[in-house]
Amino acid sequence: MTSFESLPTEPGRYRVDTISGTVHIIDNTGRLYWERRPRVGSMRSAYDNQPVVLSILGPGWQVGGQGYLEVSDETYLTGKTWHLTSTITSITDEPQA
């Protein structure tokens, strides 16, 4: 397992752990995907535990930062939604499932 100070730009699948205990998986091996794996007791999100396509992977994806991203659902009810992680404690590579 390799650790990084910031999210690599090279294609790969990366695990981002946060101070809250929630884990975010970023996969940029083709289309850009994000999966949120909340810790027990966390607020729930419509996107939990399933990969979704991102429209924007914004700034903040480094240890000590807060990662910003946008999901575009293409639905008229929700449209684009944005998310901000809690403080990032580690970034490592994540093996393919």
C-alpha positions, -999 to 999 in steps of 0.1 A, spaced: 0 0 0 14 34 -11 6 66 9 3 100 -8 2 136 6 -23 146 -21 -45 128 -45 -24 116 -75 -33 127 -110 -21 94 -125 -49 70 -133 -58 47 -104 -81 39 -76 -75 58 -44 -88 56 -8 -93 88 11 -98 85 48 -112 114 68 -112 124 105 -149 116 107 -142 79 98 -159 82 64 -139 68 35 -141 82 -1 -130 61 -31 -118 81 -61 -114 61 -93 -99 79 -123 -89 48 -144 -115 57 -171 -144 80 -163 -141 98 -130 -160 79 -102 -165 86 -65 -179 63 -38 -187 74 -3 -184 48 25 -198 65 56 -188 54 91 -215 40 113 -236 69 127 -227 93 99 -253 114 81 -266 94 51 -263 105 15 -281 93 -16 -247 83 -31 -235 61 -2 -218 28 -10 -222 30 -48 -198 45 -74 -212 76 -92 -198 97 -120 -183 130 -111 -187 162 -131 -159 180 -111 -132 168 -87 -123 202 -71 -95 214 -48 -86 203 -13 -77 166 -19 -46 165 3 -38 153 38 -51 181 61 -75 195 35 -111 190 27 -119 176 -8 -146 192 -29 -165 174 -57 -196 178 -78 -220 150 -89 -243 157 -119 -273 134 -117 -290 148 -149 -323 146 -130 -346 176 -130 -354 172 -93 -319 172 -79 -296 184 -107 -260 189 -97 -250 184 -61 -217 192 -44 -200 176 -14 -171 186 9 -153 160 29 -143 163 65 -106 168 70 -85 142 52 -62 121 73 -47 98 47 -47 89 10 -36 55 -2 -41 33 -33 -71 11 -32 -70 -23 -48 -97 -31 -74 -127 -48 -59 
